[in-house]
């Protein structure tokens, strides 16, 4: 515990130095920012770990948005606003979001490690190594994505969560009208959806994610419904659903990695994209055929699972 507390204090001091030297001017603002980081991260990481352990879902997006609202209100109260205030609020949100993700992911790792027979010490060692590697590479990946595609303007990467965060912060920091009534309606809607058994997070994602990203989610949901309702054995349906989720997770990770590879190629001016052919009808039909083949593979591979005595 002494070692944990020492690392925690050192981390907080490093964040405080970053706030005070690199971003904010006064001691009051810096101390307020580090206090917000410490209190919210301490409270919300407990919620994230508990949610992962009980229901298997980590409400990172909602708690990050709540962090942005709370931190913006507190920072404005100590005289911090404008672009500097928005940057500080985003950094606070980033720190808390990372803490939530790490807490939820590590609880999941511990649970799987318990099933596989490993020890927490060995898992912690590799977790710290993974954290260092991610911290050393994620900034570079974001720079490459920004240089290759950009995040604003025509042809930019779609960033619905970032846009939602910007919409939350800007009115609070620039003196605009904050849509508190919409926030209240969203909270009430989430309560109603939870009461009737509809996943509030999935419903909310469907409302603000662009249609070109929503359509594949609908197709995936239909595939999940199909493979999990073909048998009268509930255990078999659940096993198939879990297997489909595992396969889909692999495709998501692979797609993300290839997206980074594509951005690196574009950043290096390596043009392998056949623009003329991609704009033709033949390309559309080939893309549709591959999409159908991918859906068929998901369903077929998942349905191959048979329960064994």
Secondary structure, 3 states (H helix, E strand, C coil): CHHHHHHHHHHHHHHHHHHHHHHCCCHHHHHHHHHHHHHHHHHHHHHHHHHHHHHCCCCHHHHHHHHHHHHHHHHHHCCCCHHHHHHHHHHHHHHHHHHHHHHHHHHHHHHHHHHHCCCHHHHHHHHHHHHHHHHHHHHHHHHHHHHHCCCCCCCCCCCHHHHHHHHHHHHHHHCCCCCHHHHHHHHHHHHHHHHCCCCHHHHHHHHHCCHHHHHHHHHHHHHHHHHCCCCCCHHHHHHHHHHHHHHHHHHHHHHHHHHHHHHHHHHCCCCCCCHHHHCCHHHHHHHHHHHHHHHHHHHHHHHCCCCCC
